């Protein structure tokens, strides 16, 4: 087995980083996205939930949290997250994120 095979995965590195600094929203967002990328959508939802409980103004997470909920067929939950994301983006003055989230919300109907 090569040394590369024994190196920690990106997921393991991010989990360690979150454990060391759970208040780091960027790292927690990265972990949620890595779970999502790996197909572990329930773990991704848990991380998005933890992130948003600690930092409800972390605007980038709303879009991807809502998308993850949509992938799981949870449209009404996604709609609620998108609405909260629109509010958070408006508070932050982030018109680009607000527009993206509003677009996702409109697609849900």
C-alpha positions as CSV (number, residue, x, y, z in Angstrom):
1,X,0.0,0.0,0.0
2,X,1.4,3.4,-0.9
3,X,1.7,6.4,1.4
4,X,-1.0,8.1,-0.6
5,X,-3.5,5.3,0.2
6,X,-2.9,5.9,3.9
7,X,-3.3,9.7,3.9
8,X,-6.5,11.0,5.5
9,X,-9.4,11.8,3.1
10,X,-10.6,15.3,2.6
11,X,-13.7,14.3,4.6
12,X,-11.6,13.1,7.6
13,X,-9.5,16.3,7.4
14,X,-12.6,18.5,7.5
15,X,-14.1,16.5,10.3
16,X,-10.9,17.0,12.3
17,X,-10.9,20.7,11.6
18,X,-14.5,21.1,12.7
19,X,-13.8,19.1,15.9
20,X,-10.8,21.5,16.6
21,X,-12.8,24.6,15.8
22,X,-16.5,24.0,15.7
23,X,-17.2,27.8,15.5
24,X,-15.5,28.1,12.1
25,X,-18.4,28.5,9.7
26,X,-16.3,28.2,6.6
27,X,-14.8,24.8,7.7
28,X,-18.3,23.6,8.8
29,X,-19.7,24.6,5.4
30,X,-16.8,22.8,3.7
31,X,-17.6,19.6,5.7
32,X,-21.3,19.8,4.8
33,X,-20.4,20.2,1.1
34,X,-18.0,17.3,1.3
35,X,-20.7,15.1,2.8
36,X,-23.0,16.2,0.0
37,X,-20.3,15.5,-2.7
38,X,-19.8,12.0,-1.2
39,X,-23.5,11.3,-1.4
40,X,-24.1,11.3,2.4
41,X,-27.0,13.7,2.2
42,X,-28.3,13.1,5.7
43,X,-24.9,14.0,7.2
44,X,-24.8,17.0,4.9
45,X,-28.1,18.1,6.3
46,X,-26.9,17.7,9.8
47,X,-23.9,19.8,9.2
48,X,-25.9,22.5,7.4
49,X,-28.2,22.5,10.4
50,X,-25.4,22.8,12.9
51,X,-23.8,25.6,10.8
52,X,-27.0,27.6,10.6
53,X,-27.8,27.2,14.3
54,X,-24.4,28.7,15.1
55,X,-24.3,31.2,12.3
56,X,-27.6,32.0,10.7
57,X,-26.0,34.8,8.6
58,X,-23.7,32.4,6.7
59,X,-25.5,33.1,3.4
60,X,-23.8,30.6,1.1
61,X,-25.1,27.6,3.0
62,X,-28.8,28.3,2.4
63,X,-28.7,27.6,-1.3
64,X,-26.9,24.3,-0.9
65,X,-28.9,23.2,2.1
66,X,-32.1,23.8,0.2
67,X,-30.7,21.9,-2.8
68,X,-29.8,19.0,-0.6
69,X,-33.3,18.9,0.8
70,X,-34.7,19.0,-2.7
71,X,-32.5,16.0,-3.7
72,X,-34.1,14.1,-0.8
73,X,-37.6,15.0,-2.0
74,X,-38.2,17.4,0.9
75,X,-39.6,20.3,-1.2
76,X,-41.5,22.0,1.6
77,X,-38.4,22.0,3.9
78,X,-36.3,23.3,1.0
79,X,-38.8,26.1,0.5
80,X,-38.5,27.2,4.1
81,X,-34.7,27.1,4.0
82,X,-34.7,29.2,0.8
83,X,-37.1,31.7,2.4
84,X,-34.7,32.0,5.3
85,X,-31.8,32.3,2.9
86,X,-33.5,35.2,1.0
87,X,-33.9,37.0,4.4
88,X,-30.3,36.4,5.4
89,X,-29.0,37.5,2.0
90,X,-31.1,40.7,2.3
91,X,-29.7,41.4,5.8
92,X,-26.2,40.9,4.4
93,X,-26.8,43.0,1.4
94,X,-25.7,40.1,-0.8
95,X,-27.9,40.7,-3.9
96,X,-26.2,38.0,-6.0
97,X,-26.9,35.3,-3.4
98,X,-30.4,36.6,-2.8
99,X,-31.1,36.4,-6.6
100,X,-29.8,32.8,-6.8
101,X,-31.8,31.7,-3.8
102,X,-35.0,33.4,-5.1
103,X,-34.4,31.6,-8.4
104,X,-34.3,28.3,-6.6
105,X,-37.4,29.2,-4.6
106,X,-39.3,30.1,-7.8
107,X,-38.4,26.8,-9.4
108,X,-40.1,25.0,-6.5
109,X,-43.3,26.9,-7.4
